[in-house]
Structures are given as C-alpha cells and as structure tokens.
Amino acid sequence: MADPARLKGGVVPRILASWRRPGEVVRGLRPISEGALLAILMAAMLIFWIAQAPGHARAAVENPDVPLGGRMAGAAMAVIFIMPLIAYAVAALADLALRLAGWRIAPADGRLALFWALLAVAPAVLLTGLVAGLVGPGAGLNITGALSGLGFLFIWGAGLRALAVRS
C-alpha cells in the first residue's frame, strides 16, 4: 500500500502516481463533485489543445494556405467544445458496457475514471505534440502517440477496475 500522504500533495503527484498505481489514485479521488469532474475534464482538454500547437505550427509553415490561427481555432472548437461532449457519451457507453458484462459502477465513478485518465495522460500528449512539431511524421511520432494511447487505456482500465463492483 502506498503512503497516503504522497497522494495528497496535489494534482502533479497524483498524475505521476497514476502511471504506477492508477487504481489507487482514482479510488483516492472519490467522492468528487460534478463540478470538480468537469474541471478535471476541461483541464485535460486545455492541455490537449496546447499540445497540438507545435504540430499545427509545423503544418502552417509547410502549407501556408491555412494559417496557424485558423488551425488553432479549429482545434479549439474540436477539443474545448466538442470533445467534452464526446467524453460524457463515452463514459455513459462504458457504464452500459460494464453493466452488460456484469459489473456495476456509479455514473460519477465512470466519469471520474475516464476524465482522470485523460488528465493523467496529458504529459504524454504534450510530448507527442512536441514530437509532432519538432520532428514531424515518422517513427518518433508513432511511438509517442502509441505511448499516449496505451497509457490512457491502462489508466482508464485500472480506474474502472478499481471503482466497479461485480454485480
């Protein structure tokens, strides 16, 4: 069992701990208000939007037909406004899938597992964005993208497993 004091230090220590013991971190965040859940989701979306800037800057230099401002505005619309709606829908679908598989999870707990996984994987997404902007397409971008995706699935899955109970 981890030292509980290490998980009380704020968001950054919890994000780091999520890569080692995600279930324990997510369990330690309960109970959480809906406003706090929305804040976690929106913080993750803001970081994801910022992570796209280097790649969009590179694309704007390579193809100046669409300026950087237009690219970032489109990304803001997608990530800040549309992705949160999709995240709520995915959390509801995951809740339904768990119920069909014989597991019960409170809807707020399902959202917590998903939203926290998005925030916890944000540093890897920032790295992927830097690679997209500085290196461009290639093996490095594929590897960092895969790391981000697998990290997200690992953290989300462990969070769901920690919060769900067999019915």
N, C-alpha and C positions, 0 to 999 in steps of 0.2 A: 504494500500500500504506500502510495506517495505521501509526502509530507503535505498536509492540507495548507499550511502557511505558504508554500511555494505557489499554490494556485490562487491565492488571494491578492497577489501583487498587482493585478490589473489585466488589461487586455493582452499586452505583448507576451507576458509569461504564459498566459493561457494558450495563446496561439502557438508558441513554441512547444508547450507541453502536449498540444493536440496532435503533433506529429509522432509523439512517442506513446501516449496513452489517451487517445481521443474519447473513449467511452467514459473514462473517469472525469475528464474535463467537462464534457457535456452534462453528465449527471450532476456535477457540482454547480452548474449554472441554474438548475431548477430550484424553486419555481421562478419564473420570469414573466414579467408583464408583456402584454401585446405591444405596448409602446417600445419596450426595450428590444423585442424581437424585430420590430420594424427598423429600429436604429441599427441593429446588427446587420440586417439585410442592406440597408441603404449605405452603410459604411463600406460593406463589401462591394456594392455596385459602384460607388465612387472610386474605390481603388482599382477596380477592373477598368473603369473608364480612363483613369490616369495611365494605367498600364498600356493602353492602346496608343497613346500619344507618340512614342518613338516609331512604331510601325507605320502610323499614318503620316508622320513627318517624312519618313523614308519614301513612302508611296507618293507623297505630294511632290517630292523632288524628282522622282523617276517619271511621274506623269503629272505635269503641272496643270492639266485641264481641270482637275478638281483640286482647289486649294486646301491647305491644311485646315483652315477654319470650317469649311464645308464638311470635310471629313470628320472633324471632331464634333461638329453639331449633329451630324447623323449618328455618330457613335453615342453621343449623349442621349439622343432620343431613344435609341435602342437599349442602352444599358441602364440609364437612370429611370426611364418611364415604362418601357415595355418589359424588361427582364424581371422586375419585381412582381408583375402580374403573372408572368410565367412561373416564377419561383413559388408563388402561392398555389398555382394549379398543380405543379409537380409535387408539392408537399401533400396536397389532397389526394393525388393519384397514388403516391407512395403509401399513404394511410389506407387507402382502399386495397391496394395490393397486399399489404401486411394483414389486413383483416381476412382477405380471401385465403391467405396462407396460414391462418390460424393464430395470428399474433394480434394483440391489442396495443394501441398506443394512443395517448391523448392527442387530439389535433394540435394543441400548442407544443407538445413534445416533438411531434413530427416536424413542425415548422422550425423548432429550435435546432434539431439535428441538421436539417438542410441549411438553414441560414448560418449556423455556426461553421459548418463545413465550408461554405462559401467564403466566410471571413478568414478562416484558418488557412485556406489555400491561397489567400491573396498575396503573400510574399512570393510564392512560386509563380503566380500570374504576373507579378511585377518583373520577375526575372525573365519570363517568357517574352514580355513586352520589350524589355531591353535587348534581348537577343534578336527580336524581330526588327528593331530599329537599327542596331549596330552591325549585326551580322547578315540579316536578311534570310530569305528562304534557304533551307538546307538541313543538314543533319542536326546541327545545334538547336535550331528552332523546333525540329521534330522531337528531339529528346526532352527539351524543357517543356514543350506542350504535353508530351506524354507524362512527364513527371507531375505536372499540374493536374492533369486529368485523373491519373491513378491516385494521387494524394487526396483529391476531392472524394473519389469513390471510397477510399479507405476510411477517411474521417467520417463521411456521411454514414457509411455502413456500420462502423463501430458505434456511432452515436445512436443510430436506430436500434442496434442490438442492445445497447445499454439502457435504453428508455422503454423498449417494448417488452411486454409480458406475454407468455404463452396463454392462449385462452382455452 
